[in-house]
Amino acid sequence: MLRPEDYDEALARAAGHARRWLAGLPSRPVGPRAGADEAAEAFGGPLPEEGLDAAETVDLLARLAEPGLMAMGSGRFYGWVIGGTLPAGLAADWLVSAWDQNTGLRFATPAAAAAEEAAGRWIVELLGLPAGSDVGFATGASMANFSGLAAARWRVLQRAGWDVNVRGLAGAPRVRVLVGAERHDTVDMALRLLGLGAPEAVAVDPQGRIRPEALGRALAAGTGPAIVVLQAGNIHSGAFDPFPEAVAAAREHGAWVHVDGAFGLWAAAAGATRPLVRGMDAADSWGTDAHKNLNVPYDCGIVVCRDIPALRTALGMHADYLVHDPHGDHGPGDPLERVPELSRRARGVPVWAVLRSLGRGGVEALVEGLVAHAQQLARRIGELPGAEVLNDVVFSQVCLAFGTDARTEAVAAFLAEDGRVWMSGSRWRGRSVLRISVANWSSGPEDVEVSVAAVRDALAATDGL
């Protein structure tokens, strides 16, 4: 029998641990103090014969996990375009877990579905995308891209007279997928999962932007169904594809256009950065992450698609035991029709909460603040002897090198060990680089000072390499 009081002490302990963790973020080292093998040893061993009290289990979990936790919510964490979590988003996510709604059907979970529908409309409006587009909440940008590309696959094959839902891909007309040579690898992963194989890489400029004339030539060199994937925010340079020219080239050849905007799509929400995405609204589908620049908890990718029947036909399912939205394609539709999941948590509710707490002006200030922080870091670190900024810092990404590959890699290793900041290493255009991704709402001027000091110390420690 359910006794509400059974939850009280465990939740109180969890809240206490959460508050202590959040209070320590400004001062704790960013990197974990224990590795995965050490953590595995702490968590592992035989499953005990007897259980543990719920509150004591929470305490044990917090104690075992703490040494192996990365301070990803710190204002000095600049790795992998990972944002922090805004207060309204975190609190809403707690409620989502407590409410325990399986958000697949409007009929079964009307409040969760309504909150997600409202959040979807606000996102479409904020990003200047076509009114009335369908919006689905997936696990992350990878599955958001998968969902948009699934709709694309269904539609371009349908135009070619082939129903992929009925006939599968065996014997189908080959679908050509053209992408910039510097696309994110998750695009290739989504294409593999969809059975479309490797894409055709199109030449890009020194900042990683697709060359429209090269795209036009590549499209003209082939025939049949085609999909073009464009990019809002290169993972290294932050650059944006030239959407007006690239979309025009795709349209000339009847191609579907999908935009991978995992973090860069949010440029459309701010006046200072909106010119970067001019012409993006002419595409057919878009993918992004709310846990990046919007700073909601993880597990929240977003797919937007103007072709509602294509998205719902590609991803939806129907069964006699499910009570579906009676309005069909002409109504809001059920959440399960827009992402490849039947059972899922109400991941769009924290998005609603963050958007409602910020408002249009707050989202704009958030995005512009991230860009300003990145540009300040680029300027200050770029002034250090031996440092070189490799990209045009137009959005929230900064790529740095420090002379030789060996020294750049040594700087990255020093910073990881030092703990004051976290900046991830990578390779870009044949060089080892230190990549800064500014995505946390809490990053401020004091974080810039600490970051510059840490890099200065790293340079001193690696002098001569």
C-alpha positions as CSV (number, residue, x, y, z in Angstrom):
1,M,0.0,0.0,0.0
2,L,1.3,3.4,-0.9
3,R,2.2,5.6,2.1
4,P,3.2,9.1,1.1
5,E,5.3,9.4,4.2
6,D,7.5,6.7,2.8
7,Y,9.0,9.2,0.5
8,D,9.6,12.0,3.0
9,E,13.0,11.2,4.5
10,A,14.6,9.9,1.2
11,L,13.5,13.1,-0.6
12,A,14.7,15.2,2.2
13,R,18.1,13.6,2.1
14,A,18.3,13.9,-1.7
15,A,17.4,17.6,-1.4
16,G,20.1,18.2,1.2
17,H,22.7,16.5,-1.0
18,A,21.6,18.4,-4.0
19,R,21.8,21.7,-2.2
20,R,25.3,20.9,-0.9
21,W,26.4,20.0,-4.4
22,L,25.1,23.2,-5.9
23,A,26.6,25.3,-3.2
24,G,30.0,23.8,-3.8
25,L,30.1,24.3,-7.6
26,P,31.7,27.8,-7.5
27,S,34.7,26.6,-5.5
28,R,35.2,22.9,-6.2
29,P,37.7,21.6,-8.8
30,V,35.9,21.1,-12.1
31,G,37.2,17.6,-12.9
32,P,36.4,14.4,-11.0
33,R,38.8,13.3,-8.3
34,A,38.3,9.5,-9.0
35,G,38.3,7.7,-12.3
36,A,35.7,5.2,-13.6
37,D,37.6,2.2,-12.4
38,E,37.7,3.5,-8.8
39,A,34.1,4.4,-9.0
40,A,33.2,1.0,-10.3
41,E,35.0,-0.6,-7.4
42,A,33.1,1.6,-4.9
43,F,29.7,0.9,-6.5
44,G,30.3,-2.8,-7.3
45,G,30.6,-6.1,-5.5
46,P,28.0,-8.7,-5.1
47,L,24.4,-7.6,-4.8
48,P,23.6,-7.7,-1.0
49,E,21.2,-10.2,0.2
50,E,19.3,-7.7,2.3
51,G,18.1,-4.3,1.2
52,L,18.9,-0.9,2.7
53,D,16.6,1.8,4.0
54,A,15.6,4.3,1.2
55,A,17.1,7.4,3.0
56,E,20.3,5.5,3.8
57,T,20.5,4.4,0.2
58,V,20.4,8.0,-0.9
59,D,23.2,8.9,1.5
60,L,25.3,6.0,0.3
61,L,24.7,6.9,-3.3
62,A,25.8,10.5,-2.7
63,R,28.9,9.5,-0.8
64,L,30.0,6.9,-3.4
65,A,29.4,9.2,-6.3
66,E,30.9,12.4,-5.1
67,P,34.6,11.7,-5.9
68,G,33.7,10.7,-9.5
69,L,31.4,13.6,-10.3
70,M,32.4,16.2,-12.9
71,A,31.3,19.7,-12.0
72,M,29.5,20.2,-15.3
73,G,27.3,22.9,-13.8
74,S,30.3,25.1,-13.0
75,G,30.7,28.4,-14.7
76,R,34.3,27.2,-15.5
77,F,33.3,24.0,-17.4
78,Y,33.8,24.6,-21.1
79,G,33.7,21.0,-22.4
80,W,31.6,19.5,-25.2
81,V,28.9,22.3,-25.4
82,I,27.3,21.2,-22.2
83,G,25.2,23.8,-20.4
84,G,24.3,24.0,-16.8
85,T,20.7,23.8,-15.4
86,L,18.7,26.9,-14.6
87,P,16.8,26.8,-11.3
88,A,13.3,26.6,-12.9
89,G,14.5,23.7,-15.1
90,L,16.0,21.7,-12.2
91,A,13.0,22.2,-10.0
92,A,10.6,21.3,-12.8
93,D,12.6,18.2,-13.5
94,W,12.2,17.1,-9.9
95,L,8.4,17.5,-10.3
96,V,8.5,15.5,-13.6
97,S,10.1,12.6,-11.7
98,A,7.6,12.9,-8.8
99,W,4.6,13.1,-11.2
100,D,5.8,10.0,-13.1
101,Q,3.9,10.7,-16.3
102,N,4.5,8.5,-19.3
103,T,4.2,11.2,-21.9
104,G,3.2,9.4,-25.0
105,L,-0.6,10.1,-25.3
106,R,-2.5,13.4,-24.9
107,F,-5.5,11.4,-23.5
108,A,-3.4,9.8,-20.7
109,T,-1.2,12.7,-19.6
110,P,-3.0,15.8,-20.7
111,A,-1.1,18.3,-18.5
112,A,2.3,17.1,-19.6
113,A,1.3,17.0,-23.3
114,A,-0.2,20.5,-23.0
115,A,3.0,21.9,-21.4
116,E,5.1,20.4,-24.1
117,E,2.8,21.7,-26.9
118,A,3.1,25.2,-25.4
119,A,6.8,24.9,-25.1
120,G,7.0,23.7,-28.7
121,R,5.0,26.7,-30.0
122,W,7.2,29.1,-28.0
123,I,10.4,27.5,-29.5
124,V,9.1,27.8,-33.0
125,E,8.3,31.4,-32.3
126,L,11.6,32.2,-30.6
127,L,13.6,30.6,-33.4
128,G,11.6,32.2,-36.2
129,L,10.6,28.8,-37.7
130,P,7.5,28.2,-39.7
131,A,4.3,28.6,-37.6
132,G,2.4,25.4,-37.1
133,S,5.5,23.2,-37.4
134,D,5.5,20.0,-35.4
135,V,7.8,19.8,-32.4
136,G,9.0,16.7,-30.7
137,F,11.1,16.2,-27.5
138,A,13.8,13.5,-28.1
139,T,16.6,12.3,-25.9
140,G,19.2,14.7,-27.3
141,A,20.4,16.3,-30.6
142,S,21.4,12.9,-31.9
143,M,17.8,11.6,-31.8
144,A,16.4,15.0,-32.8
145,N,18.5,14.7,-36.0
146,F,17.4,11.1,-36.4
147,S,13.8,12.1,-36.2
148,G,14.1,14.9,-38.7
149,L,16.0,12.7,-41.1
150,A,13.5,9.9,-40.7
151,A,10.8,12.3,-41.9
152,A,13.1,13.3,-44.7
153,R,13.7,9.7,-45.8
154,W,9.9,9.0,-45.8
155,R,9.0,12.0,-47.8
156,V,11.7,11.9,-50.5
157,L,11.0,8.2,-51.1
158,Q,7.3,8.9,-51.1
159,R,7.8,11.5,-53.8
160,A,9.7,8.8,-55.8
161,G,6.8,6.4,-55.5
162,W,8.2,4.3,-52.7
163,D,6.5,3.7,-49.3
164,V,9.4,2.8,-47.1
165,N,7.1,2.0,-44.2
166,V,5.5,-0.8,-46.2
167,R,8.3,-1.9,-48.5
168,G,11.4,-1.2,-46.5
169,L,14.7,-0.1,-48.1
170,A,15.6,-3.2,-50.0
171,G,15.0,-2.3,-53.7
172,A,14.2,1.3,-52.9
173,P,15.6,4.2,-55.0
174,R,18.9,5.2,-53.5
175,V,18.6,8.3,-51.3
176,R,21.6,10.6,-51.6
177,V,22.5,12.6,-48.5
178,L,24.9,15.5,-48.9
179,V,26.6,17.2,-46.0
180,G,29.4,19.6,-45.3
181,A,32.8,17.9,-44.8
182,E,32.9,19.2,-41.2
183,R,29.5,18.0,-40.1
184,H,29.0,16.6,-36.6
185,D,29.6,12.8,-36.5
186,T,26.1,12.2,-35.0
187,V,24.7,13.0,-38.4
188,D,26.5,10.0,-39.9
189,M,25.3,7.9,-36.9
190,A,21.7,8.9,-37.6
191,L,22.1,8.0,-41.3
192,R,23.5,4.6,-40.4
193,L,20.6,3.9,-38.1
194,L,18.2,4.9,-40.9
195,G,19.9,2.6,-43.3
196,L,21.0,5.4,-45.6
197,G,24.7,4.7,-45.3
198,A,27.6,7.2,-45.5
199,P,26.8,10.7,-46.8
200,E,28.5,12.5,-49.6
201,A,30.9,15.1,-48.1
202,V,30.8,18.6,-49.7
203,A,33.7,21.0,-49.6
204,V,33.7,23.7,-46.8
205,D,35.6,27.0,-46.3
206,P,38.3,27.5,-43.7
207,Q,35.7,28.0,-40.9
208,G,33.9,24.8,-41.8
209,R,30.9,26.4,-43.7
210,I,29.6,24.4,-46.6
211,R,30.4,26.0,-50.0
212,P,27.0,26.5,-51.9
213,E,28.6,26.3,-55.3
214,A,30.2,22.9,-54.4
215,L,26.8,21.7,-53.1
216,G,25.1,22.7,-56.3
217,R,27.7,20.8,-58.4
218,A,27.4,17.7,-56.2
219,L,23.6,17.7,-56.5
220,A,23.8,18.2,-60.2
221,A,26.1,15.2,-60.6
222,G,23.5,12.7,-59.4
223,T,19.8,11.9,-59.7
224,G,17.1,10.6,-57.5
225,P,15.8,11.4,-54.0
226,A,18.2,13.7,-52.1
227,I,18.6,15.1,-48.6
228,V,20.9,18.0,-47.7
229,V,22.0,18.4,-44.1
230,L,23.2,21.9,-43.2
231,Q,24.8,23.1,-40.0
232,A,24.0,25.9,-37.5
233,G,27.1,26.0,-35.4
234,N,30.3,24.2,-36.3
235,I,31.5,22.1,-33.4
236,H,35.0,23.7,-33.5
237,S,34.5,27.2,-35.0
238,G,30.9,27.8,-34.2
239,A,30.4,28.9,-37.9
240,F,27.1,28.7,-39.6
241,D,26.4,27.5,-43.2
242,P,25.3,30.1,-45.7
243,F,21.6,29.1,-45.5
244,P,20.1,31.3,-48.3
245,E,22.5,30.1,-51.0
246,A,22.7,26.5,-49.7
247,V,18.9,26.1,-49.4
248,A,18.5,27.6,-52.8
249,A,20.9,25.0,-54.3
250,A,19.0,22.2,-52.5
251,R,15.6,23.4,-53.7
252,E,16.8,23.6,-57.3
253,H,17.3,19.8,-57.2
254,G,14.2,19.0,-55.1
255,A,16.1,18.0,-52.0
256,W,14.8,18.0,-48.5
257,V,16.9,20.3,-46.2
258,H,17.6,19.4,-42.6
259,V,19.5,21.7,-40.2
260,D,21.7,20.2,-37.5
261,G,21.6,23.1,-34.9
262,A,22.5,21.2,-31.7
263,F,23.6,24.5,-30.1
264,G,23.7,27.0,-32.9
265,L,20.0,27.0,-33.6
266,W,19.6,29.2,-30.4
267,A,21.4,32.0,-32.3
268,A,18.0,32.8,-33.8
269,A,16.6,33.8,-30.3
270,A,18.9,36.8,-30.0
271,G,19.0,40.0,-32.1
272,A,22.8,40.2,-32.0
273,T,23.3,36.7,-33.4
274,R,20.1,36.3,-35.5
275,P,21.9,37.3,-38.8
276,L,24.0,34.1,-38.5
277,V,20.9,32.0,-39.2
278,R,19.3,34.2,-41.9
279,G,17.5,31.9,-44.3
280,M,17.5,28.9,-42.0
281,D,13.7,29.1,-41.7
282,A,13.4,27.9,-45.4
283,A,14.6,24.4,-44.4
284,D,12.2,21.5,-43.9
285,S,13.4,20.2,-40.5
286,W,15.6,21.2,-37.7
287,G,17.3,19.5,-34.7
288,T,18.7,21.1,-31.5
289,D,19.4,20.5,-27.8
290,A,17.7,22.3,-24.9
291,H,20.3,21.0,-22.5
292,K,22.9,23.0,-24.3
293,N,22.3,26.7,-24.7
294,L,18.9,26.8,-23.1
295,N,20.3,25.2,-19.9
296,V,17.6,22.6,-19.0
297,P,18.5,19.2,-17.6
298,Y,19.8,16.4,-19.8
299,D,17.6,14.2,-22.0
300,C,16.0,17.0,-24.0
301,G,16.6,17.2,-27.7
302,I,14.2,19.0,-29.9
303,V,13.1,18.2,-33.5
304,V,11.0,20.7,-35.5
305,C,9.4,19.7,-38.8
306,R,7.2,21.8,-41.1
307,D,6.0,18.7,-42.9
308,I,3.7,17.3,-40.2
309,P,2.5,14.2,-42.1
310,A,6.1,13.2,-42.9
311,L,7.2,13.3,-39.3
312,R,4.2,11.5,-37.9
313,T,4.1,8.9,-40.6
314,A,7.8,8.2,-40.2
315,L,7.8,7.9,-36.4
316,G,4.2,7.3,-35.2
317,M,2.6,4.1,-34.3
318,H,-1.0,3.0,-33.7
319,A,-2.4,0.1,-31.6
320,D,-5.9,-0.8,-30.5
321,Y,-5.1,-0.4,-26.9
322,L,-3.8,3.2,-27.3
323,V,-6.3,6.1,-27.1
324,H,-5.0,8.5,-29.8
325,D,-5.7,12.1,-30.4
326,P,-8.9,12.1,-32.4
327,H,-7.9,15.1,-34.5
328,G,-5.2,13.2,-36.4
329,D,-2.8,15.2,-38.6
330,H,-5.1,18.2,-38.3
331,G,-4.7,18.5,-34.6
332,P,-1.9,18.6,-32.0
333,G,-1.2,14.9,-32.4
334,D,0.2,12.6,-29.7
335,P,3.8,13.1,-28.4
336,L,4.7,9.5,-29.5
337,E,4.1,10.5,-33.1
338,R,7.0,13.0,-33.1
339,V,9.9,11.0,-31.6
340,P,10.9,7.4,-31.8
341,E,9.6,6.5,-28.3
342,L,6.4,5.2,-26.9
343,S,7.3,5.5,-23.2
344,R,9.2,8.5,-22.0
345,R,9.4,11.1,-19.2
346,A,7.8,14.5,-19.7
347,R,11.1,16.0,-20.8
348,G,9.4,19.1,-22.4
349,V,8.1,20.3,-19.1
350,P,11.4,21.7,-17.8
351,V,11.7,23.4,-21.2
352,W,8.3,25.1,-20.6
353,A,9.5,26.1,-17.1
354,V,12.7,27.6,-18.3
355,L,11.1,29.5,-21.1
356,R,8.3,30.8,-18.8
357,S,10.9,31.9,-16.2
358,L,13.1,33.6,-18.7
359,G,10.6,35.1,-21.2
360,R,11.7,36.2,-24.6
361,G,14.1,38.9,-23.2
362,G,15.7,36.4,-20.8
363,V,16.4,33.9,-23.5
364,E,17.9,36.6,-25.7
365,A,20.1,37.8,-22.7
366,L,21.2,34.2,-22.0
367,V,22.3,33.6,-25.6
368,E,24.1,36.9,-26.0
369,G,25.8,36.4,-22.6
370,L,27.2,33.1,-23.8
371,V,28.6,34.7,-26.9
372,A,30.0,37.6,-25.1
373,H,31.7,35.3,-22.6
374,A,33.3,33.3,-25.4
375,Q,34.5,36.4,-27.2
376,Q,36.0,37.7,-23.9
377,L,37.8,34.4,-23.3
378,A,39.2,34.4,-26.9
379,R,40.4,37.9,-26.6
380,R,42.1,37.5,-23.2
381,I,43.6,34.1,-23.8
382,G,44.6,35.1,-27.3
383,E,46.7,37.9,-25.8
384,L,48.9,35.5,-23.9
385,P,52.3,34.8,-25.4
386,G,52.2,31.7,-27.5
387,A,48.4,31.5,-27.8
388,E,46.6,31.5,-31.1
389,V,42.9,31.8,-31.7
390,L,42.2,29.7,-34.8
391,N,38.5,30.6,-35.5
392,D,36.3,33.6,-36.0
393,V,34.5,33.7,-32.7
394,V,31.0,34.4,-34.0
395,F,29.1,32.4,-31.5
396,S,30.0,30.3,-28.4
397,Q,33.0,28.3,-29.6
398,V,36.7,29.1,-29.3
399,C,39.5,27.0,-30.8
400,L,43.1,27.6,-29.5
401,A,46.5,26.3,-30.3
402,F,49.8,26.9,-28.6
403,G,52.5,26.4,-31.2
404,T,53.2,22.8,-31.6
405,D,50.7,19.9,-31.2
406,A,52.7,18.6,-28.3
407,R,52.5,21.9,-26.4
408,T,48.7,22.2,-27.1
409,E,48.1,18.7,-25.9
410,A,50.3,19.4,-22.8
411,V,48.3,22.5,-22.0
412,A,45.0,20.5,-22.2
413,A,46.5,17.9,-19.9
414,F,47.8,20.5,-17.4
415,L,44.3,22.1,-17.2
416,A,42.6,18.8,-16.7
417,E,45.0,18.0,-13.8
418,D,44.9,21.5,-12.4
419,G,41.1,21.5,-12.0
420,R,40.3,25.2,-12.1
421,V,38.8,24.9,-15.5
422,W,37.8,22.2,-18.0
423,M,38.6,22.8,-21.6
424,S,38.5,19.7,-23.9
425,G,41.2,18.9,-26.4
426,S,40.4,18.0,-30.0
427,R,41.8,18.1,-33.5
428,W,40.7,20.5,-36.2
429,R,42.0,21.0,-39.7
430,G,45.0,18.9,-39.0
431,R,46.0,20.5,-35.8
432,S,45.7,19.6,-32.1
433,V,43.5,22.3,-30.5
434,L,42.1,23.3,-27.1
435,R,38.4,23.8,-27.5
436,I,36.3,26.1,-25.4
437,S,32.5,25.7,-25.5
438,V,30.7,28.3,-23.5
439,A,27.2,27.0,-22.7
440,N,26.6,27.6,-19.0
441,W,24.2,30.4,-17.8
442,S,26.3,30.9,-14.7
443,S,29.6,31.7,-16.3
444,G,30.7,35.2,-15.4
445,P,33.6,37.7,-15.3
446,E,35.2,36.0,-12.4
447,D,35.2,32.7,-14.3
448,V,37.1,34.5,-17.1
449,E,39.7,35.7,-14.7
450,V,40.2,32.2,-13.2
451,S,40.3,30.7,-16.7
452,V,42.9,33.1,-18.1
453,A,45.1,32.5,-15.0
454,A,44.8,28.8,-15.4
455,V,45.9,28.9,-19.1
456,R,48.7,31.3,-18.2
457,D,50.0,28.8,-15.7
458,A,49.6,26.0,-18.2
459,L,51.7,27.9,-20.7
460,A,54.4,28.6,-18.1
461,A,54.5,24.9,-17.2
462,T,54.8,23.8,-20.8
463,D,57.3,26.4,-22.0
464,G,59.8,24.8,-24.3
465,L,57.6,22.1,-25.8
